[in-house]
C-alpha cells in the first residue's frame, strides 16, 4: 500500500527529556545485543535501575514523536486497583457488594482475555512479509521478561497476573518477535509462566521459562530483572566464546532456543506491558537499531473509567444507592473532559498522536516542573494518575468536588487504542500528545 512506502518515524532528542529520564521511563527497552553487553547490570540496586542505568550509559536513547509508532500499555496498576477495590467493597459490608465485586472482576478479566483472543498469530509478521520487511530487526530479536510472584494464595490475583503475562506475550507475537523468555526464581513464577504459555499454545512465538533462583540468594530474588540480565549477559558471552566449538548445552537452549546464533537484538520488558508498533514503523525502527540506538516506548497507563462500568453502576444504583456512590470513589467520572476518550488505531488507519512534551499544569505554577508535592505528602495513595481515587477529604457525590479530586488528570486528553485493550489511557510520564483520527481507512488489498 502507498501509505507504508517510505514511512519514517521522527524521534525526540535528549533535550526533550527531563533530567534522570523520569518522564520517559517505560519499563522496557529494545537495543542490539552488542549494545546491551556494554552495560554492567551486576551493579543495579533497584527494579527501575535496569532502564535508568541503560539510558545513562548510552547517549543514543530515542523516543518516537508519534506515540502510536511505538508504545506500551501498562497493566499491573490497573489490575491492582481492582484488587484493592475488592477489599474496599468487602470492608463496606454493604448489601450486594459481592454482586458488584464479581461483576467488576468478570469485566476486568474479559478485557484482558479479549485482547489475547483478538490478537492474531504473528499478524505483523505476516504484514512484514506482505510489505517486504525482510530486513526488519524484529525477526532477530529475543525478548526477556523477568517475573516475580511472592504468593499464589489469591486465586483471582493469580488469574489476573496470568492474563496480563499472556497478554504481554500475545502482543510480542503480534508484532513478530520470534522468541520470549520468562525469567523467575521460584515455582510461583514457573506456574504463572506455564499457564500463560497454555493460553498461547497455537502462536508462532517460541516461549521458554528459565529459573535463576538456584544460582542466587533469596535476598536477591526481589531484583529478578537484575538477575535475568546478569545471567543473559553471561549466557551470550559464553555462547560467543564457545560457538566455534559447537559446545551448545541445555542451558544455552533454554535461553536461546534451537537457533541461538540468530539473535542480534534484545527486547527487555516488564511482564505487564502490551506492546504496540505501527506496522509501517518497523522499517524505520529497525534502521535506528542498526545505528546502535536504544529504543524506548511511550508508557501509557489505563485508567479505571465509569464508561467501562456504566452498566454495573446503573444496575447497583437501583439496588443500593450508597454502594453505587462508593463506586464513584474508585472510577474516573464520565464528566467534563473525561467524557471524551479519543479512539485511535495505528493498524487500519493513519491515526497519529504527536508528542507535545512535558506538561504539569494542574498542581504547579510552572508547567515544566514535575509532580512531587502531593506524592511526598502522602495524599496520593498510588501513582499520580490514580491520585484522585479514595480521597477521604473529597465528597464524591458532588460533581465539582469529584472533578476536583482528579484535577491533575483534567488537562490530559484520554486515548484508547482499538488494537489494544480499548481502555482509556494517559502517559505515565505526564507527557501530552495531540490525538488525530485520520479519515483514510487502510485497505490491505490495495
C-alpha positions in Angstrom: 0.0 0.0 0.0 1.1 3.5 -0.8 0.7 4.7 2.8 3.5 2.4 4.0 6.2 3.1 1.5 8.9 5.5 2.8 7.3 5.9 6.2 9.8 7.4 8.6 9.5 7.8 12.4 10.5 11.1 13.9 12.3 10.9 17.3 12.6 13.0 20.4 16.1 14.1 21.4 17.8 14.3 24.8 16.9 18.0 25.3 13.2 16.9 25.2 13.6 14.6 28.2 13.7 15.6 31.9 16.9 15.1 33.8 17.1 11.5 35.0 14.7 10.2 32.3 11.7 10.0 34.7 9.3 11.3 32.1 10.2 8.7 29.6 10.6 5.6 31.8 8.6 2.8 30.3 9.8 -0.4 32.0 11.2 -1.7 28.7 13.9 -1.0 26.1 14.9 -2.5 22.7 18.5 -2.5 21.6 21.2 -4.6 19.9 22.8 -7.3 22.0 26.2 -5.8 21.3 25.0 -2.6 22.9 23.5 -4.4 25.8 26.8 -6.1 26.5 28.3 -2.7 27.3 26.2 -2.4 30.4 27.2 -3.9 33.8 23.9 -4.9 35.3 25.5 -6.5 38.4 25.6 -3.0 40.0 21.9 -2.4 39.7 20.2 -1.8 43.1 16.5 -1.3 42.2 13.9 -2.6 39.7 13.8 0.7 37.7 17.5 1.0 37.6 17.7 -1.6 34.8 16.3 1.1 32.5 17.9 4.2 34.1 21.4 2.7 34.1 21.0 1.6 30.5 19.9 5.1 29.5 22.7 6.8 31.4 25.3 4.6 29.9 24.3 5.4 26.3 23.6 8.7 24.6 21.6 7.0 21.9 18.3 6.6 23.7 15.4 7.6 21.3 11.7 8.0 21.7 9.2 8.3 18.8 7.4 11.7 18.4 4.2 9.9 17.4 3.1 7.8 20.3 1.3 5.3 18.0 4.6 4.4 16.3 5.9 2.7 19.5 4.1 2.5 22.8 3.1 0.1 25.6 0.0 -0.3 27.8 1.0 -0.8 31.5 -1.5 -3.3 33.0 -0.5 -4.1 36.6 -1.6 -0.8 38.3 -5.0 -1.1 36.6 -5.3 -4.7 37.8 -4.1 -4.0 41.4 -6.6 -1.1 41.6 -9.4 -3.7 41.4 -7.7 -6.0 43.9 -7.9 -3.0 46.4 -11.5 -2.4 45.3 -12.3 -6.0 46.2 -11.1 -5.3 49.8 -12.8 -1.9 49.9 -16.2 -3.4 49.0 -15.8 -6.2 51.5 -15.0 -3.7 54.2 -18.1 -1.7 53.4 -20.3 -4.6 54.4 -22.9 -3.3 52.0 -25.8 -5.4 50.6 -25.0 -6.6 47.1 -21.2 -5.9 47.5 -20.3 -9.4 46.4 -22.5 -9.0 43.3 -20.7 -5.8 42.4 -17.3 -7.3 43.1 -17.9 -10.3 40.9 -19.3 -8.1 38.1 -16.2 -5.9 38.2 -13.8 -8.9 38.4 -15.5 -10.5 35.4 -15.4 -7.3 33.4 -11.7 -6.8 34.2 -10.7 -10.3 33.2 -12.8 -10.1 30.0 -10.8 -7.0 28.9 -7.5 -9.0 29.1 -9.0 -12.2 27.7 -10.5 -10.2 24.8 -7.1 -8.8 23.9 -5.4 -12.2 24.0 -8.2 -13.8 21.8 -8.3 -10.9 19.3 -4.5 -10.8 18.7 -4.0 -12.9 15.5 -1.0 -15.1 15.4 2.1 -13.2 14.3 -0.1 -10.6 12.5 2.7 -8.1 12.0 5.0 -10.9 10.9 2.5 -11.6 8.1 2.3 -7.8 7.4 6.1 -7.7 7.5 6.3 -10.2 4.7 3.5 -8.5 2.7 5.2 -5.2 2.9 8.6 -6.6 2.1 10.1 -6.0 5.5 12.6 -8.8 5.2 15.3 -6.5 6.7 13.2 -5.7 9.9 15.3 -6.2 13.0 12.3 -7.6 14.9 12.9 -11.1 13.4 16.3 -11.3 15.1 15.0 -10.0 18.5 14.7 -12.2 21.6 12.5 -10.9 24.4 13.5 -11.2 28.1 10.7 -10.8 30.7 11.6 -11.0 34.4 8.7 -12.2 36.7 8.4 -12.2 40.5 5.3 -13.6 42.2 5.5 -13.6 46.0 2.3 -15.5 46.6 -0.4 -17.5 44.8 -2.9 -17.5 47.7 -5.3 -15.1 46.0 -6.9 -17.1 43.1 -8.3 -14.0 41.4 -5.0 -12.1 41.6 -3.1 -15.2 40.2 -5.6 -15.4 37.3 -5.1 -11.7 36.5 -1.3 -12.0 36.6 -1.6 -15.0 34.3 -3.8 -13.0 31.9 -1.6 -9.9 31.9 1.5 -12.0 31.3 -0.2 -13.9 28.5 -1.5 -10.5 27.0 2.1 -9.2 27.1 3.4 -12.3 25.3 0.5 -12.1 22.8 1.5 -8.6 21.9 5.1 -9.7 21.3 3.8 -12.4 19.0 1.6 -9.9 17.2 4.5 -7.6 16.3 6.6 -10.6 15.1 9.1 -11.1 17.9 10.1 -14.8 17.4 11.1 -15.8 21.0 10.3 -14.7 24.6 11.9 -16.0 27.7 10.2 -15.5 31.1 12.8 -15.5 34.0 11.8 -16.3 37.6 13.2 -17.6 40.8 10.6 -19.8 42.4 7.8 -22.3 41.4 5.4 -19.4 41.6 6.8 -17.7 38.5 7.1 -21.1 36.8 3.4 -21.8 37.5 2.2 -18.4 36.1 4.5 -18.8 33.0 3.3 -22.3 32.2 -0.4 -21.2 32.5 0.4 -18.2 30.2 2.1 -20.4 27.7 -1.0 -22.7 27.6 -3.1 -19.7 26.6 -0.8 -19.1 23.6 0.0 -22.7 22.6 -1.2 -22.0 19.0 1.0 -19.0 18.5 4.2 -18.7 16.3 6.3 -17.2 19.1 8.7 -19.6 20.9 8.1 -19.5 24.7 10.5 -20.6 27.4 10.8 -20.3 31.2 14.2 -20.1 32.9 14.8 -20.3 36.7 17.7 -18.3 38.1 16.7 -18.8 41.7 19.1 -21.6 42.4 22.1 -19.5 41.4 21.1 -16.6 43.7 20.1 -15.9 47.3 16.6 -15.2 48.5 17.7 -11.7 49.3 18.5 -11.1 45.6 15.1 -12.5 44.4 13.4 -9.2 44.7 15.6 -7.9 41.9 14.7 -10.5 39.3 15.3 -8.0 36.4 18.9 -7.7 37.6 19.3 -11.5 37.9 17.8 -12.0 34.5 20.1 -9.6 32.6 23.2 -10.6 34.5 22.6 -14.3 33.5 21.6 -13.4 30.0 24.8 -11.3 29.7 26.8 -14.4 30.9 24.9 -16.8 28.5 25.5 -14.6 25.5 29.2 -14.1 26.3 29.7 -17.8 26.9 27.9 -18.7 23.7 30.1 -16.3 21.7 33.2 -17.9 23.2 32.0 -21.5 22.5 30.3 -21.0 19.2 33.1 -22.3 17.0 33.4 -25.5 19.2 29.6 -26.1 18.9 29.5 -26.6 22.7 25.8 -25.8 22.9 24.3 -27.3 26.1 20.8 -27.4 27.5 21.3 -24.1 29.3 22.0 -22.3 26.1 19.0 -24.0 24.5 16.6 -22.9 27.3 17.7 -19.3 26.9 18.4 -19.0 23.2 16.3 -21.8 21.6 17.2 -24.2 18.7 18.9 -21.5 16.6 21.0 -19.4 19.1 23.1 -17.6 16.6 20.1 -15.8 15.1 19.7 -13.2 17.9 21.1 -9.7 17.2 18.7 -7.7 19.4 17.2 -7.9 22.8 13.7 -6.6 23.9 13.6 -6.3 27.7 10.2 -5.7 29.3 8.2 -6.0 32.5 5.7 -8.8 32.0 2.7 -6.4 32.2 3.3 -4.3 29.2 1.2 -4.7 26.0 3.5 -3.7 23.1 2.1 -1.7 20.1 4.2 -1.0 17.0 2.7 0.7 13.9 3.4 -1.9 11.2 4.7 0.8 8.8 7.1 2.0 11.5 9.0 -1.3 11.7 11.5 -0.5 9.0 12.3 2.9 10.5 12.7 1.5 14.0 14.9 -1.3 12.5 17.2 1.3 10.9 17.7 3.0 14.3 18.6 -0.3 16.0 21.3 -0.8 13.4 22.7 2.6 14.1 23.2 1.5 17.7 20.3 3.4 19.2 18.3 2.2 22.2 14.5 2.3 21.5 12.3 3.3 24.4 8.5 3.3 24.1 5.8 5.6 25.4 4.3 4.1 28.6 0.5 4.5 28.6 -1.4 3.9 31.8 -5.0 2.5 31.6 -7.4 4.5 33.9 -10.5 2.9 35.6 -13.3 4.9 34.0 -17.0 5.0 34.6 -17.6 4.4 30.8 -16.4 0.8 31.2 -18.5 0.2 34.3 -21.7 2.2 33.4 -23.9 -0.9 33.3 -22.7 -2.1 36.7 -23.1 1.3 38.2 -26.6 1.6 36.7 -27.7 -1.8 38.0 -26.4 -1.3 41.5 -27.9 2.2 41.8 -31.3 0.5 41.8 -30.3 -2.0 44.4 -28.1 0.0 46.8 -27.5 3.8 46.2 -24.9 4.0 48.9 -22.8 1.3 47.4 -23.2 2.9 43.9 -21.9 6.1 45.4 -18.8 4.2 46.7 -18.0 3.2 43.1 -17.5 6.9 42.3 -14.6 6.9 44.6 -12.7 4.4 42.5 -13.7 5.2 38.9 -12.9 8.3 36.8 -16.2 10.1 36.2 -17.8 10.4 32.8 -17.9 14.2 33.2 -16.3 17.3 31.5 -13.2 16.4 29.5 -13.2 12.9 30.9 -16.3 12.1 28.8 -14.2 12.3 25.7 -11.9 9.3 25.0 -10.1 9.6 21.7 -10.2 6.2 19.9 -7.1 5.7 17.8 -5.9 3.0 15.5 -2.3 2.6 14.2 -3.1 -0.5 12.2 -6.0 0.2 9.8 -5.8 4.0 9.8 -3.0 6.6 9.8 -4.1 8.0 13.2 -1.5 10.0 15.0 -0.7 11.4 18.4 2.3 13.7 18.2 4.2 14.3 21.4 3.9 17.9 22.8 6.4 17.4 25.6 6.1 17.7 29.4 3.1 19.3 30.8 2.3 19.6 34.5 -0.4 22.4 34.8 -2.7 21.0 37.4 -0.5 21.3 40.5 2.2 23.8 40.0 2.6 27.3 38.6 5.5 26.1 36.5 4.3 23.6 33.8 7.8 22.4 33.2 8.2 21.1 36.8 7.0 17.6 37.5 4.7 16.4 40.3 6.4 16.0 43.7 4.3 17.6 46.4 1.2 15.5 46.6 3.1 12.3 46.3 5.6 13.2 49.0 2.8 14.5 51.3 1.1 11.1 51.2 -2.2 12.4 49.9 -1.8 10.2 46.8 -2.4 6.5 47.7 -0.8 5.4 44.4 0.8 6.8 41.2 -0.2 10.3 40.2 -2.7 9.1 37.6 -4.7 7.4 40.4 -4.3 10.2 42.9 -7.9 11.3 42.7 -9.3 7.9 43.9 -10.2 7.2 47.6 -9.5 10.7 48.9 -11.3 10.9 52.3 -11.5 14.7 52.2 -13.5 14.7 49.0 -17.3 14.5 48.5 -17.6 12.2 45.5 -21.4 12.8 45.4 -20.8 16.4 44.5 -19.7 16.7 40.8 -17.5 19.7 41.4 -15.6 18.0 44.2 -15.5 14.8 42.2 -13.7 16.6 39.3 -11.5 18.5 41.8 -10.3 15.1 43.1 -9.0 14.3 39.7 -7.7 17.8 38.8 -4.3 16.5 37.8 -5.8 14.4 35.1 -8.2 17.1 33.7 -5.7 18.7 31.2 -4.6 15.4 29.7 -6.5 14.0 26.7 -7.7 10.4 27.3 -6.8 8.0 24.5 -7.7 4.4 23.7 -6.2 2.0 21.2 -8.5 0.0 19.1 -5.9 -2.7 18.6 -5.2 -2.8 22.4 -7.3 -3.1 25.5 -9.6 -0.3 24.5 -9.2 1.2 28.0 -8.8 5.0 28.5 -5.1 5.9 28.7 -2.8 8.7 29.8 1.0 9.0 29.6 2.7 7.8 32.8 5.4 10.4 32.4 2.8 13.2 32.3 3.6 14.0 28.7 0.9 15.2 26.3 0.1 14.3 22.7 -2.4 15.7 20.2 -4.8 12.9 19.1 -5.8 12.9 15.5 -8.1 10.4 13.9 -7.5 10.1 10.2 -10.3 9.8 7.7 -8.4 7.4 5.4 -9.1 3.7 6.0 -6.3 1.4 5.0 -7.3 -1.4 2.7 -4.6 -4.0 2.8 -5.8 -5.3 -0.6 -4.6 -2.2 -2.3 
